[in-house]
Amino acid sequence: MTMSEREAARRAARGEALCAATVRALTGDAALHYSGARLCRNMRPLPLHAPHLQTLPGPADPLSALTTLRGAADGAALRLRHSDAGLHRQLQPEAPLERLLFELMEQLRCETFIPAGMPGIAKNLRDRFEAWSRAMHVTGVADSHVGLLLYTVAQMSWSRLTGYPVIEDTEGLIEATRMAIAPRVGGALAGMRRARADQGAFAVYARELAADIASLIRAAGGKSEEDGDKDKDDEDEKGVRNAFSLFLDFDEQEDDGITLAHSGDSRVLKASEQGYRVFTNRYDRELYAGTLVRRALLTEFRERLDERIVAQAINVPRLARALKAALAVPQRDGWSFGEEQGRIDGRRLAQLVSSPAERRLFRLEKHTLIAESMVSFLIDCSGSMKAQIEAVAMIVDVLSRALDAAGVTNEILGFTTGAWNGGRARTDWLARGKPRFPGRLNEVSHLIFKDAVTSWRRSRTDIASLFKADLFREGVDGEALEWACERLRSRSANRRLLIVISDGSPMDAATNQVNDDHYLDHHLREVVAQQQARGDVEVLGLGVGLDLSPYYRNSLALDLSSPPDMTTLSRLVDWIGSGGRRTHT
């Protein structure tokens, strides 16, 4: 880790500590703290109630990043302070679309209660909402009918409740939609403004507004179905819902049988001036997994994997379309001329003189969605994963195939150790007189099942080497995560995602015996924090029967007691596209 990276990590930690102190002061809840830019209570991430509370990808300027986090922190604190959670659960609608709007209204209501003498909070909240608004505009969310309608409602509600004008950047964009829906929702907006001090009365108007907007969207969807365009309409709406964070974790999760990963601090690592140590890397290896299996056996493994996937009736083209929509980045693609709004086209000014009634004098910048992203799967190949590897292999194989079809570069990696109980590294340690606290004491193996330059079709047989049982030994997660991130950085991409798939905490018996029990998982937390501070790789944790939130801010706990079907894979696609918001499935 370079000096600049360490300084970035320290700045991020100081910013989180400052925000956490502010939240605790506003709420009086001493158990609140920040972890990876996410507000937590006793290590459990708290729910995100509104799209604009999502932390946007961090800007290069650390001061801008801190401002963004402080606005989200102040909004979360005011929600905790001014909203009765029990009453809110009783009043909220059940339908997802109505609930998204209802949650947004309640969050905006709470953000109007600025403590006296704290104008900085008002500024932070306004900056946060405006930054989110601009991000939604730039990413093209408002280009579709559904997206523009939801965006306009958000702007109108925020403006009415706070008294601020809608942001100037998109005022022209929403004007026609605002005028069209104002007669329908004006009464509800006025009622919310009057009743904002009474949560119950406010909810009546918020539900009315949510129901009106949802009915407009569903009516538009019905017309598309009559025209035979329902599939395209569904895909467009799903992309908009992802961008507006429809699948937010609104409620604190109840016990659902998913165990929370156990983690702790390593006194050895904290006391070491050198930080994390490796006794020897002499025996470390980077291997193509397909070369470790006989070709005939590999073919059998592939046939077995194909049978399992066929049995689940998985629609890969549909997943590919969803992934492309979720991971695509808007890029400039020229201009559209002869428009009725936008920038004045100087070449048409003479036409204004000759035809004063002519309105098509403007030009608009065109954007094309291009999936210039890269996704890497990093699979924990420790011994306990053998029981789940069939389901995991199905997931990564199908998603890799869909990503290929979507034009998204991807690779499948794994990590294990070359031996049990330290192997040759431990033998060398014994021969040198067993020096104290040697650090990592095993020979690590980093595995490549599919690399970024090879297509799924050419790699499909090698992917099946996941079924080779003797690959699975122990796991040194932190070093594997650094390796996978460096591989991602070596490729040109606008967005890089690393999805770590694991069923437990890091574990290497020899390393833990000669250091302490938390040496490896403490290092994993450090590595995740460092990668998040750098900001060029999004690290997501996919827990197999385990909640990995102590390690990964963006995590999902997956129950694989039954084979993954189309529903499970579709939700995984939604989760990946949204940047890994924490949820359970």
N, C-alpha and C positions, 0 to 999 in steps of 0.2 A: 504494500500500500504506500503510495507516494505521499510526500508532505502535503501537497495540495488536496489530495483525497482525504487525508486525516483532518485537515483544516475544515473541509466541507462537511465532514461527518460531525465535527465539533460544533460548527455553526448550526447545523440541523438540530443537534441535541439541545443546544442552548435555546433555539427558537421554540422547540417543543416544550421545554421546561417553562419558558415564559408564558406560553399559551395555557399550559396546564395550571400554572399558578393563578392566572386570570380566571379560568373556568371555576376553579375551587373557590376563589373569592366571591364570584358572582352567585354560585349555587350553594355554598356552604357544605359541599360534599367532599370530604377529605380523601375519599377512595378514588377520585378521578385522576387520570394521568394520560399522557400521550405515548403511543408506541407506533413508530413508523407513520407519523402524520395522521393517526387514527385515534380518536378519543376512546378511552377504555375505562372500565371500572373493575378493579381487581383482576387485571389481565384479560377481561372479556371486552371485546369491541362493542361499543354502544351502537344502537341502530341509527341509520342515516335517514332522516325523515323527508328530505327534499332534494331534488336534483342539484341545486346550486350549493349544497353542503358537501358534495363530492369534491375531493381534492383533485384539482386539475394537474396534468403533468407539470412538474416544477420548472419554472423559468430559469434561465442561466443566471440571472441576477439574484443573489441570495436575499437582498432586501425585498424584491418582488415576491419571492417564494414565501418569506415570512409574513408579508402583508396578506397574501392569499390564505395562509393557514390561520392567521389571526381572525380574519373575517368569518371563516368556517367555525372557528372555536367560539367566537362571540355568539354566532347564531345558535350553535348547539347549547351553549350555556343558557341563553334566554328561553329556549324551548324547555329545558329541564326546570327552569325557575317558574315559568308562567303557564305551563300546560299541565292540566290534571290528566295523567296517563290513563287512569281508570275510566274517567268520564269520556276521554277521547276514544278508547276502545269500544265503549257502549254506543257511541254516536257514529262511528265511521261506517261508510258503505262497504259492502262485501266485494262488489265487482272491481277487478284490478284497475281499470281505467278511471272509474269514479274515485277510487281510493287514492290514486296518484295525485289527482287534482285536489282532493280533500286534504291530503297530507301537506301539499304545498300551501294551501290557504292557511292552515293552522300554523305552519312555520312562519309564514309572512305576518300573521297576526302577532305572534310572539315577538317578532323582530321590531315591532312598533313600540315596545315598552323599553325605551332606552333609559337607563338609570340617570337621575339628575346629576349634572356636573361631569358627565362622561361623554363629551362629544366625539372622542376618539373611537368609541364603539360604533356610533352612528356612521362615521366615515369608513370604518372597517367593513361594516355590513353592506354599505352602498358599493364600495369597491369590489367586494366579493360577488355581489349579484351582477354587477355590470361586467366583471371579468367572465363570469359564466355565460352571460348573454352574448358577449362577443364571440366566445368560443363556439357556442351553438350556431351562430350565424356563419362563422368561417368554415365549420365542418359541413355545411350544407344541410343541416337538419331541417331548416325551414324551407327547403326547396320543394318538398312534397305538400300536398293539401293538408294531411294530418299534422305534419310537423309545423307548418305555418300556423295552423289553428291553435295547437298547444302552446307554441311560442308566443303568439299574440295574447292568449289568455294569461300566460305568466306575466307578460309585460303590463297588461292592463291591471291585473290584480295588485302587482307590486306598486305600480304608480298610484292607484287609488288608496291603498292602505298606508303607504309611507308619505304620500304627498309629493314625491319626486316625479319629474317628467320622465317619460320612457326614454331609453337611451337614444341619443341622436343618430348613432351609426345605423340603426335599423328602423327608424321612425317611418321613413318612406316605404320600406318593405311591408310593414304591418298595417299601413293606413287603410287600405281597401278592406282587409279582413276585419279590422277594428270597427270600421263604420258599418259593416254588414252584420256583425253580431252584437253591437252595442244595444240595439233595442231589446234584444232577447235576454242579455245578461246584466243590463244596466241596473235593474232593480235589485238583483242579488248583490252586485258590487256595492251599491249604496247602502244596503242593509248590513253588509259585512263591515263597512266603515263605521256605521253608527253603533254596532253591537260588539266591537272588537274587545271591549272590556269585560264582556260576559261570554265565556267559552260556550255555554250551552246555546244561547241565542245566536251566536256567531255561526255555530255548526249548522243551524237550520238553513241559513242563506248559503253557506259553503256547499252543503249537499245539493241545494237547488241548482247552483251554478254547475257543479260537477255533473249532475244528471243531464242538464241542457247540453253541455258540450259533448258528453258521451253520446247522446242521441244524435247530434249532428254528425259525429264521426261514423256511427253505425249506419246512419242513413246514406252517407257517401259510400260506405262499403257495400251496401245493398245494391246501389246503382252499378258498381263495378262488377258485381256478381252477374247482374243481368246482361252486362256487356261481354261476359266471358273472360274478364280479366281478374278474377278473384285471386288466383295464385300470386300474380304480380302485386296486387293490392295488399295481400297478406304479408308478403316479403317486405314491401315498403313500410307498412305499419310496424312490423317487428323491428326494423332498423330504427325507426323513430322512437319506439318504446325503449329500445336499448339506450339510445342517446339521452332520453329524458329520464333514465334510471327507473323504469317502471318496476323492475324486480329489486327494489331497494329492500334491505332487511329492516322493515318498519318496526318489528317487535324484537325485544330481547329474546333470544332463543331459549325455549324451555328444554328440559332434558329429553332428548330424543334417542337415547341409546348410543350416541356418539361420545366417546371418551375424549377428554381434553389431554393433549400431549403434555407430559410432565417435563419441566425444564428448571434449571437452577444455575447459580453462579459458581464458577470454578475459582477456588481460592488460589490454586496454583497458577492459573492463567492471569488472574488479576495481580498477583504478586510478581510476575515475571517481567523484567525490564525489556526482554526481547519479544514479548508477546507470544503468540502461538508458535510452537516449535515442531520440527520434523526431525526425528533422530537420524534417519537416512532415507533418501529417495533413490538409492541405488537399485532397488528392485521394483520400482514403480513402472507401470506399463500402460500404454494406450493401444488398444486392440480393436480390430474389426471383428465383431462377435461372430459373424458368419464363417470366419476362418477356423473357429474353434469346434465346429460341428461337421461330422461326416456329411457329404452331399446327399446321400440317400436318406439319412435320418432327417436332414433339414427339409427335404421334400415332403417327408411324412408329417413333420411339424406344420408345414405350410398348408397341407391338405386338411389337417385337423383344425387349424385356425379358420380356413375358408368355410368349413362346415358350420362352425359355431356362428360365424357372421351371417351366412345365408339363412340360418335358422331364425335369426332375429329380424329378418325382413327390413334391413336398414336402407333408407333412401339416401345414397351418397350424393347424387346431384343436388338434392334439396339442401343438404348440409353445406355443400360447396357454395351454393348461392348465398346462404345465410352468413357464412364465413367471409365471403368477399364483401358483402354489404357491411359487416361489422368491422373489418380490418382495413377497408379502403380509406385512402387519404385523398382529400380534394386537391387537385392541382390545376393551375391556370391552363386554359385551352382556347386562347384567343378571345374574340369579342362577338357578341350578338348585336347586329345593327337593326335599325328601324324599330326601336322599342319606344314605349310611351312613358318610360321613366328610366332613371339612371343618370349617366354622365352625358352632357351635351356633346353631340357629334358635330364638330366644326364644319364638316363637309356638307351638312344639311342646313346650315344657317340661311343660305340663299333661298331654300325652299320655304323657310318661315316667312320671308318677305313676299314671295309669290303666292303662298297659300297660308294665310294667317291662322286658319283653323286646323292646320295639320299638326298632329301631336306626336307623330312617330319621328322625333328628332334626336332620340337618345340612343346610347349604346350601353350594353351591360357586359360585364366580364363573365366569361363562361368558365366553368370548372368541370373537370372530369374526375371521377373517382377511380383511383389507381391503387391496387393492393400491393404497394411496395413495402411489405412488412416481412418479418421473419419470425417464425415460431420454432422453439426448440423444446422437446420433451426430455426431461432428465429423470430416469427411472431408478429408484432405490432397489438395487439387486441384493438386498440382505436376505438372510435365511428365512425370515418370517414372511417375506413377500411371495414365496413359492406357492402358498395356498391361494393367493389372489391373482397370480400372474396371468392366468387364462383370460380373465375379465379385463385386466390392464392391457394385455396384448391386443384384444379386440378394440379397445378404445383408441389406443395410439395408432393402430393400423388403419382404422376407418378415418380418423381425423387427419392422418397424414395423407391419405388418398384424397380426401375432400379438399385439403389445403393445396395439394398439387393441382387439382381441378380448378381451384379458385385463383391460381397463379401466385400463391404465397409460398415463398421458400421455407422449407422446414427440415428439421433433422430429429432423429431419435437417438438419444444417448442413454447410457447407464453407468452405474458405479458400484463397485464391490471391492473386496480385498483378494489378494492372490493366495491367501492362506488363512486358516483359523489360528487364533491365539498368537498372533504376531509373526509367524513364519520366520523367514530368514532374517528380518529386521530384529526380531527379538533375540535370535541366536547371536547376532553381532553384539547386541547390547549386553548379553550375558558374558560374552568373551571380553568385553571392555571393562568388566568389573561392576556392572550394574549402576552407572551414574544416576543420581537422583533426578527425578522429574525430566525424563528425556523427551517428553512431548509425544507426538504421534508415533506409535511403535508397531507398525505393520506395513506390508507392501500393498499399495493401492493399485487397483486396476480400473481404468476408465475405458468404457466400452462404447463402440460406435455401431449401432444397428442400421442406421441410415444417415448418410452425411448430406450436407446442404446441396452439393453439386449433382447428386444422383437422384433420379426421379423415383417415385414410389414404385412404378412398374418394374424398374430394374432392381429395386431393393427389396421387393416384397418377400422373396425367399429368405433373405438375411434377417428380416424383421422377426421371422418365426423362430430364430435362435433364442428368443426370450424363453422358449419352452425347455431349454437345456438346464436341467436341475442343478448341476454342479457349478454353475456360474454364481449361485447365490450363497454368499458367506456373510461378511460383516460390512458395515457401512461407515465411511468417513465423509459426511455430507458436505461440510464446509468447503473442503478442497475441491470436491466435485463441482460444487456450485460456482466457484471461481473459474474453474476450467471451462465449464459450459458458457459462462458469461463472456469469457475471452474469445471463445469460438464465435459467439454471436457478434461481438464487436469487430471481428475480422471481416464481416460481411457488410456491404452497403445496404442500408434499409432505413426507411423513415420511422419505422416502429419495430422494436425488438421485444419479444415476449419469451420468457423462460418459465416453463411449467414443470415444477418439481413434483413427482408422484411418489409418495412414501406412505408407509403404514406405521411409522414409529420414529422415535428420537434417534439421533446418531448413536451407533453402538460399535465399539471395538474393544473386546475384553482386555487385551494386552495393554492398550493405551489407558483405559480407565484404571486398571490395577496399579500402574506405576505413576499415575498422576492423581486424578480424583474422578469421582463419578460423573461430573458435569463438564469435564474438559472439552469434549467434542461438541456438546450441544451449546455451550457458551461460545465456542468459536463459530458455530453455525449462525447464531444470532448476530455476532459481530459482522460476519460476511454479508448477511442479508442487509443489515443496516448500511454497510459500506456501499453495496450495490444500489440501494435505494437513494443514497445520498448523491451518487454519480448521476442518476436519473436517465441514463441512456438505455437501460434494460429494465423492463417491468418483470419483477419476480413474483410468480404466483405459486401457491402451495396447494396441491390436490391431495387431500388426506384420504387414504383408503381405510375407512372405518375409524378414523382418528381426526380430531380437530387440531389442525396444525397452527392455529392462530398465535400461540406463544412464539413461533418462529417467523411466520409470514403474515404481514398485515392483510394481504389479499389472499384469502384461503377459502377453500370449499371442502366440506367433509362429505365423502361419497360412500354410500352403503352399497357394496357389491355382493350382497348375499344372494342376489339373483343376477343373471347375465344382463349386461347393459343393453337396453332396447332403444328405439328411436326417440322416445321421450327423454330418456337420460342423456343421450347424445345431443339432442336439441338444446337441453338446458345447459349442457357443457359449452356448447357453441355460444349461447347467450352470455354465459359467465366469462368466457375468453374474450368475447368482443367488448364487454363492459369493463375490461381491465381487472377482472377478478374480484368483484365485490363479494364480500364474505356472505355465504349462505350455506344451506344444507340440502342434500337431495338423497 
